[in-house]
Amino acid sequence: MFNYIGKIVNKQNSEAMDILQEAAIFEEEKMSHMSMSDRVTASREAKRLILAINEIYKKTKDSQLMDTMKRLTEKKKKIEKRLKGRLTA
């Protein structure tokens, strides 16, 4: 019985580590000279990562996860600002 529970916990931990590794890679990516479709894709990827990390954060309440979500949200906002373009009067 304990082996089965241990496998479930280890599977969740490995998924969490995978998500955090993806988030680290996403944070390091350069966002300059992106096409419009690349920006849309990057924005969706950021949203996916933020929501996945949020699910882990709900269970663990780890402050490092919150910091990661904040950094990803900041990057996502910059991408979306570029998507909307500049308003001209």
PDB file of N, CA, C and O in Angstrom:
ATOM      1  N   MET A   1       0.824  -1.197   0.000  1.00  0.00           N
ATOM      2  CA  MET A   1       0.000   0.000   0.000  1.00  0.00           C
ATOM      3  C   MET A   1       0.871   1.264   0.000  1.00  0.00           C
ATOM      4  O   MET A   1       0.605   2.202  -0.753  1.00  0.00           O
ATOM      5  N   PHE A   2       1.904   1.287   0.841  1.00  0.00           N
ATOM      6  CA  PHE A   2       2.747   2.473   0.918  1.00  0.00           C
ATOM      7  C   PHE A   2       3.518   2.716  -0.371  1.00  0.00           C
ATOM      8  O   PHE A   2       3.744   3.866  -0.749  1.00  0.00           O
ATOM      9  N   ASN A   3       3.921   1.654  -1.045  1.00  0.00           N
ATOM     10  CA  ASN A   3       4.620   1.827  -2.320  1.00  0.00           C
ATOM     11  C   ASN A   3       3.744   2.539  -3.327  1.00  0.00           C
ATOM     12  O   ASN A   3       4.213   3.413  -4.055  1.00  0.00           O
ATOM     13  N   TYR A   4       2.469   2.169  -3.373  1.00  0.00           N
ATOM     14  CA  TYR A   4       1.546   2.791  -4.311  1.00  0.00           C
ATOM     15  C   TYR A   4       1.400   4.277  -4.000  1.00  0.00           C
ATOM     16  O   TYR A   4       1.449   5.109  -4.906  1.00  0.00           O
ATOM     17  N   ILE A   5       1.220   4.611  -2.731  1.00  0.00           N
ATOM     18  CA  ILE A   5       1.080   6.019  -2.330  1.00  0.00           C
ATOM     19  C   ILE A   5       2.376   6.771  -2.624  1.00  0.00           C
ATOM     20  O   ILE A   5       2.340   7.910  -3.091  1.00  0.00           O
ATOM     21  N   GLY A   6       3.509   6.145  -2.355  1.00  0.00           N
ATOM     22  CA  GLY A   6       4.796   6.772  -2.640  1.00  0.00           C
ATOM     23  C   GLY A   6       4.970   7.072  -4.113  1.00  0.00           C
ATOM     24  O   GLY A   6       5.522   8.109  -4.478  1.00  0.00           O
ATOM     25  N   LYS A   7       4.499   6.161  -4.969  1.00  0.00           N
ATOM     26  CA  LYS A   7       4.595   6.385  -6.412  1.00  0.00           C
ATOM     27  C   LYS A   7       3.739   7.567  -6.835  1.00  0.00           C
ATOM     28  O   LYS A   7       4.142   8.354  -7.693  1.00  0.00           O
ATOM     29  N   ILE A   8       2.555   7.696  -6.235  1.00  0.00           N
ATOM     30  CA  ILE A   8       1.685   8.827  -6.570  1.00  0.00           C
ATOM     31  C   ILE A   8       2.355  10.135  -6.160  1.00  0.00           C
ATOM     32  O   ILE A   8       2.380  11.089  -6.937  1.00  0.00           O
ATOM     33  N   VAL A   9       2.893  10.185  -4.952  1.00  0.00           N
ATOM     34  CA  VAL A   9       3.561  11.395  -4.466  1.00  0.00           C
ATOM     35  C   VAL A   9       4.775  11.708  -5.331  1.00  0.00           C
ATOM     36  O   VAL A   9       4.992  12.863  -5.697  1.00  0.00           O
ATOM     37  N   ASN A  10       5.572  10.688  -5.664  1.00  0.00           N
ATOM     38  CA  ASN A  10       6.746  10.914  -6.508  1.00  0.00           C
ATOM     39  C   ASN A  10       6.347  11.397  -7.887  1.00  0.00           C
ATOM     40  O   ASN A  10       7.023  12.243  -8.472  1.00  0.00           O
ATOM     41  N   LYS A  11       5.244  10.861  -8.414  1.00  0.00           N
ATOM     42  CA  LYS A  11       4.776  11.302  -9.732  1.00  0.00           C
ATOM     43  C   LYS A  11       4.391  12.775  -9.681  1.00  0.00           C
ATOM     44  O   LYS A  11       4.716  13.532 -10.595  1.00  0.00           O
ATOM     45  N   GLN A  12       3.697  13.191  -8.614  1.00  0.00           N
ATOM     46  CA  GLN A  12       3.315  14.593  -8.480  1.00  0.00           C
ATOM     47  C   GLN A  12       4.551  15.469  -8.341  1.00  0.00           C
ATOM     48  O   GLN A  12       4.615  16.548  -8.931  1.00  0.00           O
ATOM     49  N   ASN A  13       5.531  15.019  -7.569  1.00  0.00           N
ATOM     50  CA  ASN A  13       6.762  15.795  -7.403  1.00  0.00           C
ATOM     51  C   ASN A  13       7.517  15.928  -8.712  1.00  0.00           C
ATOM     52  O   ASN A  13       8.060  16.990  -9.015  1.00  0.00           O
ATOM     53  N   SER A  14       7.554  14.850  -9.493  1.00  0.00           N
ATOM     54  CA  SER A  14       8.263  14.931 -10.768  1.00  0.00           C
ATOM     55  C   SER A  14       7.532  15.863 -11.731  1.00  0.00           C
ATOM     56  O   SER A  14       8.166  16.585 -12.500  1.00  0.00           O
ATOM     57  N   GLU A  15       6.197  15.850 -11.688  1.00  0.00           N
ATOM     58  CA  GLU A  15       5.434  16.783 -12.526  1.00  0.00           C
ATOM     59  C   GLU A  15       5.704  18.217 -12.092  1.00  0.00           C
ATOM     60  O   GLU A  15       5.847  19.108 -12.929  1.00  0.00           O
ATOM     61  N   ALA A  16       5.773  18.438 -10.788  1.00  0.00           N
ATOM     62  CA  ALA A  16       6.055  19.776 -10.274  1.00  0.00           C
ATOM     63  C   ALA A  16       7.441  20.231 -10.707  1.00  0.00           C
ATOM     64  O   ALA A  16       7.625  21.384 -11.098  1.00  0.00           O
ATOM     65  N   MET A  17       8.408  19.337 -10.640  1.00  0.00           N
ATOM     66  CA  MET A  17       9.762  19.688 -11.059  1.00  0.00           C
ATOM     67  C   MET A  17       9.807  19.983 -12.554  1.00  0.00           C
ATOM     68  O   MET A  17      10.499  20.906 -12.985  1.00  0.00           O
ATOM     69  N   ASP A  18       9.074  19.207 -13.345  1.00  0.00           N
ATOM     70  CA  ASP A  18       9.024  19.453 -14.783  1.00  0.00           C
ATOM     71  C   ASP A  18       8.452  20.837 -15.070  1.00  0.00           C
ATOM     72  O   ASP A  18       8.979  21.571 -15.907  1.00  0.00           O
ATOM     73  N   ILE A  19       7.381  21.187 -14.379  1.00  0.00           N
ATOM     74  CA  ILE A  19       6.743  22.488 -14.591  1.00  0.00           C
ATOM     75  C   ILE A  19       7.697  23.613 -14.188  1.00  0.00           C
ATOM     76  O   ILE A  19       7.806  24.619 -14.888  1.00  0.00           O
ATOM     77  N   LEU A  20       8.382  23.442 -13.066  1.00  0.00           N
ATOM     78  CA  LEU A  20       9.318  24.472 -12.620  1.00  0.00           C
ATOM     79  C   LEU A  20      10.502  24.602 -13.574  1.00  0.00           C
ATOM     80  O   LEU A  20      11.003  25.706 -13.789  1.00  0.00           O
ATOM     81  N   GLN A  21      10.951  23.499 -14.142  1.00  0.00           N
ATOM     82  CA  GLN A  21      12.027  23.562 -15.136  1.00  0.00           C
ATOM     83  C   GLN A  21      11.549  24.282 -16.393  1.00  0.00           C
ATOM     84  O   GLN A  21      12.278  25.092 -16.966  1.00  0.00           O
ATOM     85  N   GLU A  22      10.319  23.985 -16.822  1.00  0.00           N
ATOM     86  CA  GLU A  22       9.756  24.681 -17.982  1.00  0.00           C
ATOM     87  C   GLU A  22       9.654  26.174 -17.706  1.00  0.00           C
ATOM     88  O   GLU A  22       9.946  26.993 -18.577  1.00  0.00           O
ATOM     89  N   ALA A  23       9.238  26.526 -16.487  1.00  0.00           N
ATOM     90  CA  ALA A  23       9.113  27.936 -16.120  1.00  0.00           C
ATOM     91  C   ALA A  23      10.473  28.626 -16.145  1.00  0.00           C
ATOM     92  O   ALA A  23      10.584  29.764 -16.602  1.00  0.00           O
ATOM     93  N   ALA A  24      11.501  27.948 -15.658  1.00  0.00           N
ATOM     94  CA  ALA A  24      12.848  28.529 -15.658  1.00  0.00           C
ATOM     95  C   ALA A  24      13.334  28.755 -17.084  1.00  0.00           C
ATOM     96  O   ALA A  24      13.933  29.787 -17.384  1.00  0.00           O
ATOM     97  N   ILE A  25      13.079  27.797 -17.955  1.00  0.00           N
ATOM     98  CA  ILE A  25      13.474  27.940 -19.360  1.00  0.00           C
ATOM     99  C   ILE A  25      12.710  29.090 -20.000  1.00  0.00           C
ATOM    100  O   ILE A  25      13.285  29.887 -20.742  1.00  0.00           O
ATOM    101  N   PHE A  26      11.409  29.178 -19.715  1.00  0.00           N
ATOM    102  CA  PHE A  26      10.575  30.241 -20.278  1.00  0.00           C
ATOM    103  C   PHE A  26      11.070  31.611 -19.823  1.00  0.00           C
ATOM    104  O   PHE A  26      11.114  32.552 -20.616  1.00  0.00           O
ATOM    105  N   GLU A  27      11.441  31.724 -18.550  1.00  0.00           N
ATOM    106  CA  GLU A  27      11.929  33.004 -18.024  1.00  0.00           C
ATOM    107  C   GLU A  27      13.221  33.446 -18.707  1.00  0.00           C
ATOM    108  O   GLU A  27      13.441  34.642 -18.898  1.00  0.00           O
ATOM    109  N   GLU A  28      14.068  32.500 -19.072  1.00  0.00           N
ATOM    110  CA  GLU A  28      15.358  32.831 -19.668  1.00  0.00           C
ATOM    111  C   GLU A  28      15.274  33.139 -21.158  1.00  0.00           C
ATOM    112  O   GLU A  28      16.206  33.714 -21.719  1.00  0.00           O
ATOM    113  N   GLU A  29      14.180  32.768 -21.804  1.00  0.00           N
ATOM    114  CA  GLU A  29      14.050  32.987 -23.242  1.00  0.00           C
ATOM    115  C   GLU A  29      14.016  34.477 -23.565  1.00  0.00           C
ATOM    116  O   GLU A  29      13.448  35.279 -22.824  1.00  0.00           O
ATOM    117  N   LYS A  30      14.628  34.820 -24.670  1.00  0.00           N
ATOM    118  CA  LYS A  30      14.595  36.198 -25.148  1.00  0.00           C
ATOM    119  C   LYS A  30      13.256  36.448 -25.821  1.00  0.00           C
ATOM    120  O   LYS A  30      12.743  35.591 -26.541  1.00  0.00           O
ATOM    121  N   MET A  31      12.700  37.608 -25.589  1.00  0.00           N
ATOM    122  CA  MET A  31      11.398  37.933 -26.150  1.00  0.00           C
ATOM    123  C   MET A  31      11.488  39.028 -27.210  1.00  0.00           C
ATOM    124  O   MET A  31      10.468  39.573 -27.633  1.00  0.00           O
ATOM    125  N   SER A  32      12.700  39.347 -27.635  1.00  0.00           N
ATOM    126  CA  SER A  32      12.837  40.383 -28.655  1.00  0.00           C
ATOM    127  C   SER A  32      12.704  39.774 -30.039  1.00  0.00           C
ATOM    128  O   SER A  32      12.988  38.594 -30.241  1.00  0.00           O
ATOM    129  N   HIS A  33      12.278  40.577 -30.972  1.00  0.00           N
ATOM    130  CA  HIS A  33      12.128  40.185 -32.378  1.00  0.00           C
ATOM    131  C   HIS A  33      11.184  38.997 -32.557  1.00  0.00           C
ATOM    132  O   HIS A  33      11.465  38.077 -33.325  1.00  0.00           O
ATOM    133  N   MET A  34      10.067  39.031 -31.841  1.00  0.00           N
ATOM    134  CA  MET A  34       9.085  37.953 -31.965  1.00  0.00           C
ATOM    135  C   MET A  34       7.992  38.372 -32.933  1.00  0.00           C
ATOM    136  O   MET A  34       7.614  39.542 -32.994  1.00  0.00           O
ATOM    137  N   SER A  35       7.496  37.414 -33.679  1.00  0.00           N
ATOM    138  CA  SER A  35       6.356  37.694 -34.549  1.00  0.00           C
ATOM    139  C   SER A  35       5.094  37.739 -33.688  1.00  0.00           C
ATOM    140  O   SER A  35       5.119  37.386 -32.509  1.00  0.00           O
ATOM    141  N   MET A  36       4.002  38.176 -34.292  1.00  0.00           N
ATOM    142  CA  MET A  36       2.747  38.274 -33.562  1.00  0.00           C
ATOM    143  C   MET A  36       2.301  36.893 -33.074  1.00  0.00           C
ATOM    144  O   MET A  36       1.858  36.749 -31.934  1.00  0.00           O
ATOM    145  N   SER A  37       2.416  35.894 -33.925  1.00  0.00           N
ATOM    146  CA  SER A  37       1.985  34.549 -33.523  1.00  0.00           C
ATOM    147  C   SER A  37       2.897  33.980 -32.431  1.00  0.00           C
ATOM    148  O   SER A  37       2.439  33.228 -31.570  1.00  0.00           O
ATOM    149  N   ASP A  38       4.183  34.338 -32.465  1.00  0.00           N
ATOM    150  CA  ASP A  38       5.093  33.899 -31.402  1.00  0.00           C
ATOM    151  C   ASP A  38       4.700  34.521 -30.064  1.00  0.00           C
ATOM    152  O   ASP A  38       4.777  33.869 -29.022  1.00  0.00           O
ATOM    153  N   ARG A  39       4.282  35.778 -30.098  1.00  0.00           N
ATOM    154  CA  ARG A  39       3.853  36.444 -28.865  1.00  0.00           C
ATOM    155  C   ARG A  39       2.590  35.799 -28.305  1.00  0.00           C
ATOM    156  O   ARG A  39       2.470  35.612 -27.094  1.00  0.00           O
ATOM    157  N   VAL A  40       1.654  35.462 -29.181  1.00  0.00           N
ATOM    158  CA  VAL A  40       0.422  34.802 -28.739  1.00  0.00           C
ATOM    159  C   VAL A  40       0.761  33.459 -28.100  1.00  0.00           C
ATOM    160  O   VAL A  40       0.239  33.120 -27.038  1.00  0.00           O
ATOM    161  N   THR A  41       1.627  32.707 -28.745  1.00  0.00           N
ATOM    162  CA  THR A  41       2.039  31.405 -28.219  1.00  0.00           C
ATOM    163  C   THR A  41       2.743  31.560 -26.870  1.00  0.00           C
ATOM    164  O   THR A  41       2.488  30.790 -25.943  1.00  0.00           O
ATOM    165  N   ALA A  42       3.618  32.543 -26.761  1.00  0.00           N
ATOM    166  CA  ALA A  42       4.343  32.778 -25.509  1.00  0.00           C
ATOM    167  C   ALA A  42       3.389  33.185 -24.395  1.00  0.00           C
ATOM    168  O   ALA A  42       3.554  32.758 -23.252  1.00  0.00           O
ATOM    169  N   SER A  43       2.396  34.003 -24.714  1.00  0.00           N
ATOM    170  CA  SER A  43       1.420  34.422 -23.719  1.00  0.00           C
ATOM    171  C   SER A  43       0.608  33.230 -23.214  1.00  0.00           C
ATOM    172  O   SER A  43       0.351  33.109 -22.016  1.00  0.00           O
ATOM    173  N   ARG A  44       0.215  32.372 -24.114  1.00  0.00           N
ATOM    174  CA  ARG A  44      -0.551  31.176 -23.721  1.00  0.00           C
ATOM    175  C   ARG A  44       0.302  30.223 -22.892  1.00  0.00           C
ATOM    176  O   ARG A  44      -0.182  29.619 -21.935  1.00  0.00           O
ATOM    177  N   GLU A  45       1.557  30.094 -23.258  1.00  0.00           N
ATOM    178  CA  GLU A  45       2.471  29.231 -22.506  1.00  0.00           C
ATOM    179  C   GLU A  45       2.669  29.777 -21.095  1.00  0.00           C
ATOM    180  O   GLU A  45       2.686  29.012 -20.130  1.00  0.00           O
ATOM    181  N   ALA A  46       2.817  31.093 -20.971  1.00  0.00           N
ATOM    182  CA  ALA A  46       2.972  31.713 -19.656  1.00  0.00           C
ATOM    183  C   ALA A  46       1.734  31.463 -18.806  1.00  0.00           C
ATOM    184  O   ALA A  46       1.841  31.148 -17.621  1.00  0.00           O
ATOM    185  N   LYS A  47       0.572  31.602 -19.406  1.00  0.00           N
ATOM    186  CA  LYS A  47      -0.672  31.363 -18.671  1.00  0.00           C
ATOM    187  C   LYS A  47      -0.744  29.918 -18.193  1.00  0.00           C
ATOM    188  O   LYS A  47      -1.131  29.656 -17.054  1.00  0.00           O
ATOM    189  N   ARG A  48      -0.372  28.981 -19.060  1.00  0.00           N
ATOM    190  CA  ARG A  48      -0.407  27.563 -18.696  1.00  0.00           C
ATOM    191  C   ARG A  48       0.527  27.285 -17.517  1.00  0.00           C
ATOM    192  O   ARG A  48       0.164  26.577 -16.578  1.00  0.00           O
ATOM    193  N   LEU A  49       1.725  27.848 -17.579  1.00  0.00           N
ATOM    194  CA  LEU A  49       2.696  27.644 -16.507  1.00  0.00           C
ATOM    195  C   LEU A  49       2.225  28.262 -15.194  1.00  0.00           C
ATOM    196  O   LEU A  49       2.362  27.654 -14.132  1.00  0.00           O
ATOM    197  N   ILE A  50       1.674  29.465 -15.268  1.00  0.00           N
ATOM    198  CA  ILE A  50       1.197  30.143 -14.063  1.00  0.00           C
ATOM    199  C   ILE A  50       0.094  29.332 -13.398  1.00  0.00           C
ATOM    200  O   ILE A  50       0.106  29.148 -12.181  1.00  0.00           O
ATOM    201  N   LEU A  51      -0.856  28.847 -14.186  1.00  0.00           N
ATOM    202  CA  LEU A  51      -1.956  28.067 -13.615  1.00  0.00           C
ATOM    203  C   LEU A  51      -1.469  26.741 -13.037  1.00  0.00           C
ATOM    204  O   LEU A  51      -1.962  26.299 -11.999  1.00  0.00           O
ATOM    205  N   ALA A  52      -0.516  26.111 -13.697  1.00  0.00           N
ATOM    206  CA  ALA A  52       0.022  24.843 -13.189  1.00  0.00           C
ATOM    207  C   ALA A  52       0.777  25.061 -11.876  1.00  0.00           C
ATOM    208  O   ALA A  52       0.633  24.283 -10.933  1.00  0.00           O
ATOM    209  N   ILE A  53       1.577  26.117 -11.823  1.00  0.00           N
ATOM    210  CA  ILE A  53       2.312  26.412 -10.590  1.00  0.00           C
ATOM    211  C   ILE A  53       1.343  26.795  -9.480  1.00  0.00           C
ATOM    212  O   ILE A  53       1.576  26.473  -8.315  1.00  0.00           O
ATOM    213  N   ASN A  54       0.264  27.475  -9.829  1.00  0.00           N
ATOM    214  CA  ASN A  54      -0.732  27.859  -8.838  1.00  0.00           C
ATOM    215  C   ASN A  54      -1.363  26.631  -8.185  1.00  0.00           C
ATOM    216  O   ASN A  54      -1.611  26.630  -6.979  1.00  0.00           O
ATOM    217  N   GLU A  55      -1.623  25.592  -8.968  1.00  0.00           N
ATOM    218  CA  GLU A  55      -2.188  24.357  -8.409  1.00  0.00           C
ATOM    219  C   GLU A  55      -1.226  23.734  -7.396  1.00  0.00           C
ATOM    220  O   GLU A  55      -1.654  23.229  -6.358  1.00  0.00           O
ATOM    221  N   ILE A  56       0.058  23.770  -7.698  1.00  0.00           N
ATOM    222  CA  ILE A  56       1.052  23.240  -6.763  1.00  0.00           C
ATOM    223  C   ILE A  56       1.121  24.130  -5.527  1.00  0.00           C
ATOM    224  O   ILE A  56       1.224  23.638  -4.404  1.00  0.00           O
ATOM    225  N   TYR A  57       1.063  25.450  -5.742  1.00  0.00           N
ATOM    226  CA  TYR A  57       1.151  26.403  -4.635  1.00  0.00           C
ATOM    227  C   TYR A  57       0.001  26.216  -3.654  1.00  0.00           C
ATOM    228  O   TYR A  57       0.191  26.353  -2.446  1.00  0.00           O
ATOM    229  N   LYS A  58      -1.183  25.905  -4.158  1.00  0.00           N
ATOM    230  CA  LYS A  58      -2.338  25.694  -3.280  1.00  0.00           C
ATOM    231  C   LYS A  58      -2.082  24.572  -2.281  1.00  0.00           C
ATOM    232  O   LYS A  58      -2.577  24.613  -1.155  1.00  0.00           O
ATOM    233  N   LYS A  59      -1.310  23.571  -2.694  1.00  0.00           N
ATOM    234  CA  LYS A  59      -1.036  22.428  -1.821  1.00  0.00           C
ATOM    235  C   LYS A  59       0.131  22.686  -0.880  1.00  0.00           C
ATOM    236  O   LYS A  59       0.111  22.239   0.267  1.00  0.00           O
ATOM    237  N   THR A  60       1.151  23.405  -1.355  1.00  0.00           N
ATOM    238  CA  THR A  60       2.384  23.530  -0.574  1.00  0.00           C
ATOM    239  C   THR A  60       2.551  24.871   0.132  1.00  0.00           C
ATOM    240  O   THR A  60       3.212  24.936   1.169  1.00  0.00           O
ATOM    241  N   LYS A  61       1.970  25.936  -0.400  1.00  0.00           N
ATOM    242  CA  LYS A  61       2.122  27.295   0.139  1.00  0.00           C
ATOM    243  C   LYS A  61       3.591  27.722   0.207  1.00  0.00           C
ATOM    244  O   LYS A  61       4.001  28.411   1.142  1.00  0.00           O
ATOM    245  N   ASP A  62       4.371  27.312  -0.782  1.00  0.00           N
ATOM    246  CA  ASP A  62       5.798  27.637  -0.841  1.00  0.00           C
ATOM    247  C   ASP A  62       5.971  29.042  -1.427  1.00  0.00           C
ATOM    248  O   ASP A  62       5.458  29.335  -2.507  1.00  0.00           O
ATOM    249  N   SER A  63       6.689  29.900  -0.716  1.00  0.00           N
ATOM    250  CA  SER A  63       6.847  31.289  -1.159  1.00  0.00           C
ATOM    251  C   SER A  63       7.661  31.390  -2.450  1.00  0.00           C
ATOM    252  O   SER A  63       7.483  32.341  -3.212  1.00  0.00           O
ATOM    253  N   GLN A  64       8.548  30.432  -2.709  1.00  0.00           N
ATOM    254  CA  GLN A  64       9.327  30.454  -3.949  1.00  0.00           C
ATOM    255  C   GLN A  64       8.419  30.250  -5.157  1.00  0.00           C
ATOM    256  O   GLN A  64       8.664  30.815  -6.223  1.00  0.00           O
ATOM    257  N   LEU A  65       7.381  29.449  -4.993  1.00  0.00           N
ATOM    258  CA  LEU A  65       6.426  29.258  -6.085  1.00  0.00           C
ATOM    259  C   LEU A  65       5.693  30.562  -6.382  1.00  0.00           C
ATOM    260  O   LEU A  65       5.456  30.903  -7.540  1.00  0.00           O
ATOM    261  N   MET A  66       5.337  31.288  -5.323  1.00  0.00           N
ATOM    262  CA  MET A  66       4.661  32.571  -5.506  1.00  0.00           C
ATOM    263  C   MET A  66       5.576  33.546  -6.240  1.00  0.00           C
ATOM    264  O   MET A  66       5.124  34.271  -7.127  1.00  0.00           O
ATOM    265  N   ASP A  67       6.840  33.569  -5.883  1.00  0.00           N
ATOM    266  CA  ASP A  67       7.798  34.449  -6.563  1.00  0.00           C
ATOM    267  C   ASP A  67       7.921  34.091  -8.039  1.00  0.00           C
ATOM    268  O   ASP A  67       7.998  34.973  -8.894  1.00  0.00           O
ATOM    269  N   THR A  68       7.939  32.795  -8.334  1.00  0.00           N
ATOM    270  CA  THR A  68       8.017  32.346  -9.725  1.00  0.00           C
ATOM    271  C   THR A  68       6.782  32.786 -10.491  1.00  0.00           C
ATOM    272  O   THR A  68       6.883  33.258 -11.623  1.00  0.00           O
ATOM    273  N   MET A  69       5.610  32.631  -9.871  1.00  0.00           N
ATOM    274  CA  MET A  69       4.368  33.057 -10.533  1.00  0.00           C
ATOM    275  C   MET A  69       4.377  34.557 -10.796  1.00  0.00           C
ATOM    276  O   MET A  69       3.914  35.003 -11.846  1.00  0.00           O
ATOM    277  N   LYS A  70       4.892  35.332  -9.864  1.00  0.00           N
ATOM    278  CA  LYS A  70       4.956  36.784 -10.042  1.00  0.00           C
ATOM    279  C   LYS A  70       5.861  37.156 -11.212  1.00  0.00           C
ATOM    280  O   LYS A  70       5.523  38.026 -12.014  1.00  0.00           O
ATOM    281  N   ARG A  71       7.009  36.495 -11.303  1.00  0.00           N
ATOM    282  CA  ARG A  71       7.931  36.787 -12.411  1.00  0.00           C
ATOM    283  C   ARG A  71       7.310  36.407 -13.753  1.00  0.00           C
ATOM    284  O   ARG A  71       7.437  37.144 -14.731  1.00  0.00           O
ATOM    285  N   LEU A  72       6.641  35.260 -13.798  1.00  0.00           N
ATOM    286  CA  LEU A  72       5.992  34.835 -15.040  1.00  0.00           C
ATOM    287  C   LEU A  72       4.862  35.784 -15.420  1.00  0.00           C
ATOM    288  O   LEU A  72       4.678  36.101 -16.595  1.00  0.00           O
ATOM    289  N   THR A  73       4.110  36.236 -14.425  1.00  0.00           N
ATOM    290  CA  THR A  73       3.013  37.168 -14.688  1.00  0.00           C
ATOM    291  C   THR A  73       3.549  38.485 -15.231  1.00  0.00           C
ATOM    292  O   THR A  73       2.962  39.072 -16.141  1.00  0.00           O
ATOM    293  N   GLU A  74       4.652  38.944 -14.679  1.00  0.00           N
ATOM    294  CA  GLU A  74       5.274  40.182 -15.156  1.00  0.00           C
ATOM    295  C   GLU A  74       5.702  40.048 -16.618  1.00  0.00           C
ATOM    296  O   GLU A  74       5.475  40.950 -17.425  1.00  0.00           O
ATOM    297  N   LYS A  75       6.313  38.930 -16.944  1.00  0.00           N
ATOM    298  CA  LYS A  75       6.753  38.694 -18.322  1.00  0.00           C
ATOM    299  C   LYS A  75       5.546  38.582 -19.253  1.00  0.00           C
ATOM    300  O   LYS A  75       5.574  39.088 -20.375  1.00  0.00           O
ATOM    301  N   LYS A  76       4.493  37.921 -18.789  1.00  0.00           N
ATOM    302  CA  LYS A  76       3.270  37.765 -19.583  1.00  0.00           C
ATOM    303  C   LYS A  76       2.636  39.128 -19.866  1.00  0.00           C
ATOM    304  O   LYS A  76       2.168  39.379 -20.976  1.00  0.00           O
ATOM    305  N   LYS A  77       2.622  40.003 -18.868  1.00  0.00           N
ATOM    306  CA  LYS A  77       2.062  41.343 -19.060  1.00  0.00           C
ATOM    307  C   LYS A  77       2.850  42.126 -20.107  1.00  0.00           C
ATOM    308  O   LYS A  77       2.263  42.843 -20.917  1.00  0.00           O
ATOM    309  N   LYS A  78       4.174  41.991 -20.095  1.00  0.00           N
ATOM    310  CA  LYS A  78       4.999  42.678 -21.093  1.00  0.00           C
ATOM    311  C   LYS A  78       4.683  42.173 -22.498  1.00  0.00           C
ATOM    312  O   LYS A  78       4.596  42.951 -23.447  1.00  0.00           O
ATOM    313  N   ILE A  79       4.513  40.863 -22.612  1.00  0.00           N
ATOM    314  CA  ILE A  79       4.184  40.275 -23.917  1.00  0.00           C
ATOM    315  C   ILE A  79       2.832  40.780 -24.390  1.00  0.00           C
ATOM    316  O   ILE A  79       2.675  41.154 -25.552  1.00  0.00           O
ATOM    317  N   GLU A  80       1.854  40.792 -23.488  1.00  0.00           N
ATOM    318  CA  GLU A  80       0.506  41.216 -23.870  1.00  0.00           C
ATOM    319  C   GLU A  80       0.448  42.701 -24.186  1.00  0.00           C
ATOM    320  O   GLU A  80      -0.352  43.128 -25.019  1.00  0.00           O
ATOM    321  N   LYS A  81       1.293  43.494 -23.526  1.00  0.00           N
ATOM    322  CA  LYS A  81       1.342  44.920 -23.839  1.00  0.00           C
ATOM    323  C   LYS A  81       1.795  45.117 -25.282  1.00  0.00           C
ATOM    324  O   LYS A  81       1.277  45.978 -25.994  1.00  0.00           O
ATOM    325  N   ARG A  82       2.766  44.311 -25.704  1.00  0.00           N
ATOM    326  CA  ARG A  82       3.241  44.377 -27.088  1.00  0.00           C
ATOM    327  C   ARG A  82       2.194  43.862 -28.066  1.00  0.00           C
ATOM    328  O   ARG A  82       2.116  44.338 -29.199  1.00  0.00           O
ATOM    329  N   LEU A  83       1.393  42.896 -27.642  1.00  0.00           N
ATOM    330  CA  LEU A  83       0.348  42.357 -28.517  1.00  0.00           C
ATOM    331  C   LEU A  83      -0.712  43.408 -28.828  1.00  0.00           C
ATOM    332  O   LEU A  83      -1.195  43.513 -29.955  1.00  0.00           O
ATOM    333  N   LYS A  84      -1.062  44.185 -27.799  1.00  0.00           N
ATOM    334  CA  LYS A  84      -2.121  45.179 -27.977  1.00  0.00           C
ATOM    335  C   LYS A  84      -1.659  46.361 -28.808  1.00  0.00           C
ATOM    336  O   LYS A  84      -2.476  47.039 -29.431  1.00  0.00           O
ATOM    337  N   GLY A  85      -0.375  46.613 -28.824  1.00  0.00           N
ATOM    338  CA  GLY A  85       0.156  47.709 -29.626  1.00  0.00           C
ATOM    339  C   GLY A  85       0.012  49.044 -28.930  1.00  0.00           C
ATOM    340  O   GLY A  85      -0.506  49.139 -27.817  1.00  0.00           O
ATOM    341  N   ARG A  86       0.475  50.059 -29.605  1.00  0.00           N
ATOM    342  CA  ARG A  86       0.415  51.404 -29.036  1.00  0.00           C
ATOM    343  C   ARG A  86      -0.809  52.128 -29.574  1.00  0.00           C
ATOM    344  O   ARG A  86      -1.144  52.036 -30.755  1.00  0.00           O
ATOM    345  N   LEU A  87      -1.461  52.845 -28.682  1.00  0.00           N
ATOM    346  CA  LEU A  87      -2.617  53.634 -29.089  1.00  0.00           C
ATOM    347  C   LEU A  87      -2.143  54.969 -29.642  1.00  0.00           C
ATOM    348  O   LEU A  87      -1.279  55.623 -29.058  1.00  0.00           O
ATOM    349  N   THR A  88      -2.710  55.364 -30.760  1.00  0.00           N
ATOM    350  CA  THR A  88      -2.364  56.656 -31.340  1.00  0.00           C
ATOM    351  C   THR A  88      -3.599  57.531 -31.333  1.00  0.00           C
ATOM    352  O   THR A  88      -4.710  57.062 -31.580  1.00  0.00           O
ATOM    353  N   ALA A  89      -3.397  58.804 -31.050  1.00  0.00           N
ATOM    354  CA  ALA A  89      -4.534  59.719 -30.977  1.00  0.00           C
ATOM    355  C   ALA A  89      -4.629  60.555 -32.218  1.00  0.00           C
ATOM    356  O   ALA A  89      -5.530  61.386 -32.335  1.00  0.00           O
TER     357      ALA A  89
END
